[in-house]
Amino acid sequence: MSWLWAALTPHPPIIVPGVGGGREREAAATLDGVGRLMRGLVSLGRPDRILLLSPHQPYALGAFAVNGSPLIKGGLSMFGAPVSFELRTPASDAKSLADYLGTRDIPVGMVSSGDLSRDQGSTVPLYFLRESFAELPDVVLSSPIGLDLRQAFALGEALADFDDGRSWGLAASGDLSHRLKPGAPAGFRPEGQRFDDAVVKALENADASVLLDMPRKVIEEAGECGLRSVLAMLGMVSRFGGRVEVLSYEGPYGVGYCCAFSALGSAS
């Protein structure tokens, strides 16, 4: 089996040591959830490769963007933390994944960006993954933002059948509504909590229908960045016939953060 696990990871830089300056304590449930998530992933084994879906990677209009740059560097310096990464993923990994998805009618756009400095969607999960595994596996960075909702779900279904002889983990990075309360980064909208409640329900039931049928207005008013990552994860889990464990959900700072994972290797 190619896929060991699929995980939903929030990406607020404030929870990384050296960034929060004490305010990270306001996201205590998320910190606990991330800790439980990483311990769960480690217990399932270190994969040979990680496919990281980040809404802040360069995107391709109408397609799933796969970053084929052979060297990607950057970190959290713009947030005040001396955290940096230098990813050297073989370009053949990105190409083989893109070629395979093309055979499954998933539109793919190859991009090449060696700059991680503005992509907290990648750097925050990478920080915790590197801290948890003795050595960070090779990582393929990507963005599902160019896909529509049903294409994002189909992406996860297609990925479930990908097998190149290596073990893989899916890190689906994304925050939920950015409009949960007055003073939130994107302002307040009542649809924000409705959206987040639907995402948590979909994960708990491993059923994407409530999200695929959600009115467009609710999604737009929620001000989210993680819906396509969630749908790709649910598409993969559905193909394995597995379940999802929601480890935490909260909305400090007016932004929804959810940690969840599925042990695909043990799914029937």
C-alpha positions as CSV (number, residue, x, y, z in Angstrom):
1,M,0.0,0.0,0.0
2,S,1.4,3.4,-1.0
3,W,-0.3,5.7,1.4
4,L,0.3,5.4,5.2
5,W,-1.8,8.3,6.4
6,A,-3.7,11.5,5.5
7,A,-3.7,14.4,7.9
8,L,-5.4,17.8,8.1
9,T,-3.1,20.4,9.5
10,P,-3.8,24.0,10.3
11,H,-1.0,26.5,9.6
12,P,-1.1,29.5,11.9
13,P,2.5,30.7,12.4
14,I,1.6,31.9,15.9
15,I,1.7,28.3,17.2
16,V,5.3,27.9,16.3
17,P,7.7,28.6,19.2
18,G,9.4,31.9,18.6
19,V,6.4,33.5,16.8
20,G,3.6,33.6,19.3
21,G,5.3,35.5,22.0
22,G,2.9,34.0,24.5
23,R,-0.3,34.4,22.4
24,E,0.1,30.8,21.3
25,R,-1.5,29.9,24.6
26,E,-4.8,31.2,23.2
27,A,-4.7,28.3,20.8
28,A,-4.0,25.6,23.5
29,A,-6.5,23.1,21.9
30,T,-4.8,23.4,18.6
31,L,-1.3,22.9,20.1
32,D,-2.6,19.8,21.8
33,G,-4.3,18.6,18.6
34,V,-1.1,19.1,16.6
35,G,0.9,17.2,19.2
36,R,-1.6,14.3,19.2
37,L,-1.6,14.4,15.4
38,M,2.2,14.2,15.1
39,R,2.4,11.4,17.6
40,G,-0.2,9.5,15.6
41,L,1.7,10.0,12.4
42,V,5.0,8.9,13.9
43,S,3.3,5.7,15.3
44,L,2.2,4.8,11.7
45,G,5.8,5.1,10.4
46,R,7.9,7.6,8.5
47,P,6.9,7.6,4.9
48,D,9.4,7.8,2.1
49,R,7.6,10.9,0.6
50,I,5.1,13.5,1.8
51,L,2.7,15.2,-0.6
52,L,1.8,18.5,1.0
53,L,-1.2,20.4,-0.2
54,S,-0.9,24.1,0.6
55,P,-3.3,26.9,-0.4
56,H,-0.4,29.3,-0.2
57,Q,1.8,27.6,-2.8
58,P,1.7,29.0,-6.4
59,Y,-1.5,27.8,-8.0
60,A,-2.5,26.9,-11.5
61,L,-5.8,28.2,-12.8
62,G,-8.2,25.3,-13.3
63,A,-5.7,22.7,-12.3
64,F,-3.8,21.0,-9.5
65,A,-0.5,22.8,-9.2
66,V,2.6,20.6,-8.5
67,N,5.8,22.4,-7.7
68,G,8.6,20.8,-9.7
69,S,11.5,23.0,-8.4
70,P,14.5,20.8,-7.5
71,L,15.4,23.2,-4.7
72,I,12.9,25.1,-2.5
73,K,14.1,27.3,0.4
74,G,12.5,29.5,3.0
75,G,11.0,29.6,6.4
76,L,9.4,31.8,9.1
77,S,11.8,34.7,9.2
78,M,9.1,37.1,8.2
79,F,7.2,36.1,11.3
80,G,10.2,36.6,13.5
81,A,11.3,33.0,14.0
82,P,14.7,31.6,12.9
83,V,13.1,28.6,11.2
84,S,14.3,27.6,7.7
85,F,14.0,24.8,5.3
86,E,15.9,23.6,2.3
87,L,13.9,21.0,0.4
88,R,15.6,19.0,-2.3
89,T,12.9,16.7,-3.7
90,P,13.9,14.8,-6.8
91,A,12.1,16.4,-9.8
92,S,11.2,12.9,-11.0
93,D,8.8,12.5,-8.0
94,A,6.8,15.6,-9.0
95,K,6.7,14.6,-12.6
96,S,5.6,11.0,-12.0
97,L,2.8,12.2,-9.7
98,A,1.7,14.7,-12.3
99,D,1.9,12.2,-15.2
100,Y,-0.2,9.7,-13.2
101,L,-2.9,12.2,-12.3
102,G,-3.1,13.1,-16.0
103,T,-4.2,9.5,-16.7
104,R,-7.0,10.0,-14.2
105,D,-8.3,13.1,-15.8
106,I,-7.2,15.4,-13.0
107,P,-6.0,18.7,-14.6
108,V,-2.4,19.3,-13.5
109,G,-0.2,22.4,-13.9
110,M,3.5,22.1,-13.3
111,V,4.9,25.2,-11.5
112,S,8.5,26.0,-10.4
113,S,9.0,28.1,-7.4
114,G,12.0,27.9,-5.1
115,D,10.7,30.4,-2.5
116,L,8.9,29.2,0.7
117,S,9.2,32.5,2.5
118,R,5.5,33.5,2.1
119,D,4.0,30.0,2.3
120,Q,3.0,29.4,5.9
121,G,0.7,26.7,4.6
122,S,3.8,24.6,4.0
123,T,6.3,25.9,6.6
124,V,4.1,25.5,9.7
125,P,3.3,21.9,9.0
126,L,6.9,21.2,7.9
127,Y,8.1,22.6,11.2
128,F,6.1,20.1,13.2
129,L,6.8,17.2,10.9
130,R,10.5,17.9,11.1
131,E,10.3,18.1,14.9
132,S,8.4,14.8,15.0
133,F,10.3,12.6,12.6
134,A,14.0,12.0,13.1
135,E,14.5,13.1,9.5
136,L,12.1,14.9,7.3
137,P,11.1,12.8,4.3
138,D,11.3,14.2,0.8
139,V,8.4,16.5,0.2
140,V,6.4,17.3,-2.9
141,L,4.7,20.7,-2.6
142,S,1.4,21.4,-4.3
143,S,-1.7,23.6,-4.3
144,P,-5.3,22.4,-4.9
145,I,-6.6,26.0,-5.1
146,G,-7.1,25.9,-8.9
147,L,-9.6,23.0,-8.7
148,D,-13.3,23.3,-8.2
149,L,-14.8,21.4,-5.2
150,R,-15.7,18.2,-7.0
151,Q,-12.3,18.1,-8.7
152,A,-10.6,18.5,-5.3
153,F,-12.5,15.5,-4.0
154,A,-11.7,13.5,-7.2
155,L,-8.0,14.4,-6.7
156,G,-8.0,12.6,-3.4
157,E,-9.8,9.6,-4.9
158,A,-7.2,9.5,-7.7
159,L,-4.2,9.9,-5.4
160,A,-5.4,6.9,-3.3
161,D,-4.6,4.6,-6.3
162,F,-1.2,6.1,-6.9
163,D,1.6,3.6,-6.1
164,D,5.2,4.1,-7.2
165,G,6.6,1.5,-4.8
166,R,7.3,4.0,-2.1
167,S,5.3,4.8,1.0
168,W,3.6,8.3,1.1
169,G,1.8,10.5,3.6
170,L,-0.7,13.2,2.6
171,A,-0.4,16.5,4.6
172,A,-3.5,18.5,3.8
173,S,-2.8,22.0,5.0
174,G,-5.6,24.5,5.5
175,D,-7.3,26.8,7.9
176,L,-11.1,27.1,8.1
177,S,-13.2,30.3,8.3
178,H,-11.3,33.5,8.9
179,R,-14.5,35.3,9.9
180,L,-15.6,33.6,13.1
181,K,-16.0,36.7,15.3
182,P,-15.7,40.5,15.4
183,G,-12.1,41.4,15.0
184,A,-11.2,38.4,12.9
185,P,-8.6,39.0,10.2
186,A,-11.2,39.1,7.4
187,G,-14.0,40.6,9.4
188,F,-17.0,38.8,10.9
189,R,-19.7,36.8,9.0
190,P,-22.3,34.5,10.6
191,E,-21.7,32.0,7.8
192,G,-18.2,31.4,9.2
193,Q,-19.2,29.2,12.1
194,R,-21.8,27.4,9.9
195,F,-19.0,26.5,7.5
196,D,-16.7,25.3,10.2
197,D,-19.4,23.2,11.8
198,A,-20.0,21.5,8.4
199,V,-16.3,20.8,7.9
200,V,-16.0,19.2,11.3
201,K,-19.1,17.1,10.7
202,A,-17.9,16.0,7.2
203,L,-14.6,14.9,8.8
204,E,-16.2,13.1,11.7
205,N,-18.5,11.2,9.3
206,A,-15.8,10.8,6.6
207,D,-18.5,12.1,4.2
208,A,-17.9,15.0,1.9
209,S,-21.5,15.4,0.7
210,V,-22.4,18.2,3.2
211,L,-19.4,20.2,1.8
212,L,-20.0,19.4,-1.9
213,D,-23.7,20.5,-1.6
214,M,-23.0,23.6,0.5
215,P,-24.3,26.8,-1.0
216,R,-21.6,28.9,-2.7
217,K,-22.6,32.0,-0.7
218,V,-21.8,30.2,2.6
219,I,-18.3,29.2,1.3
220,E,-17.6,32.6,0.0
221,E,-18.7,34.4,3.1
222,A,-16.8,32.0,5.4
223,G,-13.4,33.3,4.0
224,E,-11.7,29.9,4.1
225,C,-8.5,28.7,2.6
226,G,-8.6,25.0,3.5
227,L,-11.7,23.5,1.9
228,R,-10.0,22.0,-1.1
229,S,-7.4,20.4,1.1
230,V,-10.2,18.9,3.3
231,L,-12.0,17.6,0.2
232,A,-8.9,16.0,-1.2
233,M,-8.3,14.2,2.1
234,L,-11.9,13.0,2.3
235,G,-11.6,11.8,-1.3
236,M,-8.6,9.7,-0.4
237,V,-10.2,8.4,2.8
238,S,-13.4,7.4,1.0
239,R,-11.4,5.4,-1.5
240,F,-9.7,3.5,1.3
241,G,-13.0,3.0,3.1
242,G,-11.4,4.5,6.2
243,R,-12.5,6.8,9.0
244,V,-11.2,10.2,10.2
245,E,-10.4,11.1,13.7
246,V,-10.9,14.7,14.6
247,L,-8.3,15.6,17.2
248,S,-9.2,19.3,17.8
249,Y,-11.2,22.2,16.6
250,E,-11.3,25.8,17.9
251,G,-11.5,29.3,16.6
252,P,-9.1,31.6,18.5
253,Y,-8.2,34.9,16.8
254,G,-11.4,34.5,14.8
255,V,-9.9,31.8,12.5
256,G,-11.0,28.1,12.6
257,Y,-8.2,25.5,13.1
258,C,-8.9,21.8,12.9
259,C,-6.5,18.8,13.3
260,A,-7.6,15.4,12.0
261,F,-6.0,12.3,10.6
262,S,-6.8,8.9,9.0
263,A,-4.6,5.8,9.3
264,L,-4.9,4.6,5.8
265,G,-2.6,1.7,6.2
266,S,-5.1,0.1,8.6
267,A,-8.2,1.0,6.6
268,S,-10.0,-2.0,5.3
